[in-house]
Amino acid sequence: MALHRLVGECPPLDTNSSYCNLLQCSHFGSTSIAAVRTDDLVGSVTGYRVPGRPDTLFVWQVAVHPSARGQGLARTMLRKLLVQPAMREIRFVETSITPGNEASWRLFIGFAAEHHAVMERSVMFDKALHFQGAHDTECLVRVGPLQA
């Protein structure tokens, strides 16, 4: 429930059901990470390996509580996640970002630069075609290859 609350406090992130968040923490625990400050969840990166591509981590959401922003926590969580034993095979990181989510764009542009990796962008889900106008276009961002 702490993850569900955190995401709710981090617009423009889409809130998922609490059941979905429980699955993220259990089924995808080895591909996710949390940041806790004095027993409060202040950050998380949830992700999963892309089916059929074990070298690719798809970052589902990056959430940083407003009280913890501006300190590099998102990039620190990504760094710490990628050095975990379960991440040894990861050579590419993908995510989707809406055009107006400036914080996420800065995070992944900086992440690509830090790793001297290429960052590719394309449309993943189109506003009109996939969301019938109810959600902004989601751009697929692919960073890699990452060095071992």
N, C-alpha and C positions, 0 to 999 in steps of 0.2 A: 504494500500500500504506500510505502514511502516513495517508491519510484513513480507510482501513479500520481501522487501529490506533487512531486518535483516537476514532472512533465507539465502538469496543469499550471504550474507557476512560471513556466518558461515559454510564453507565446513567442513566436508563431508556431511552435511545435504542435503537431496533431496529437490529441490525447487518445490513447488506445484504451481498451477496456482493462480493468484491473486483472482480469484473467489473462489477457495478452501479456501484461507486464510480468505476471507470475511465470508464464512460459519463457519469456525473455530471460528471467533470472535463473530458471531451472534448466530448461533444455539448451539454452544458449549462454549459460554461465561462463563457460571457458572462452567465449568470444565477446565478453562484455566486461566492464569494469565500473567500479563505484568509488566515489570520493566522499568520505565521511569526516565531519568536523564536529567534535564534541557530541557524538551520538546522533547528529543530524545528517541526512543525505543531502549533500550540496552539489553533487555532480554525478553524471553517469554517461557512459558510452555503451550503447547496446548494438550488437551486430551478430552476424552469422556468416559461415562459409557459404559461398554461392554454390548451390547444387551442381555437381558436375565439373566444378572448377575449384579444387581444394587449395589452390594458390591465391584465392581471392577472398578477402574479407569485405562483406557489405556492411557498412555502418548504417544502422537503422536510424538511430537518433543520438544526438549529442545534447545533453541537457546540463546547464550550469545555473544554479540558483542565482537570482539577482544579487544576493549578498556576497557571492563569491566571484563575480565577473570582474574582468579587467586584470586578472592575476596570472593569466596563462594556463588556467586549470584545464581547459578543453584539450589543448595541445599536450599538456603533461599526461592526461589520461590516455590519449592516443599513443604516446610514446611508451608508457608503462604497459599498456595492453599488448603492443606489438613485440615486446621482449619476453612475454610469457612463453613457457614451453609449448603450449598448444598453438602458438603462432609461428613456429619455426618455418613452415612451408609458405607462409604468406609473402607474395611478391607484388600483389596489387591490392589497393584499397579502393573500394567504390562506395559511393553514396548518392543520394538524390537531394537536390537543393532547388527550392523555388527561386525564380529570378530576383525577388526582392529581399531575400534573406542574406543581408550583407555580412552578418557575423559568421555565418557558415561559409560563405565565399572566402572571407578573409582567413578563416581557419584552414580550409583545404588548399588555398593558394600558398599560404605560409608552410603548410605541411609538405606540399610538393617541393617547394624551394629548399626547405630544410633537408630533404632527402635527395636533392638533385635529381628529381624524377619528373617525368612528363605528366602533365595534367590534361586529359582530354575531356571535352564536354559534348553532350548530345542530348536530344530530347528523349526522355524515358517514358513519361506519361504526359500526353498533351491535354491542356485545359478543355478544349472543345471535344476532341475525339474520345478521351478516356474518362474525363470527369464531368462531361456535359455542362461545362461552365461553372460547376460548383466548387472548384478547387484550382489554384494556380498550376501551371505547367510544372512538372518535376523534371529537372535536368539531371541526367546521369553524369556523374563526375567519376573519372577513373584516373588514379594516380599510380604510377609505376613505370618500370619495375623498381621495386625497392631492393636495396642491397641486403645480402644475408647478414 
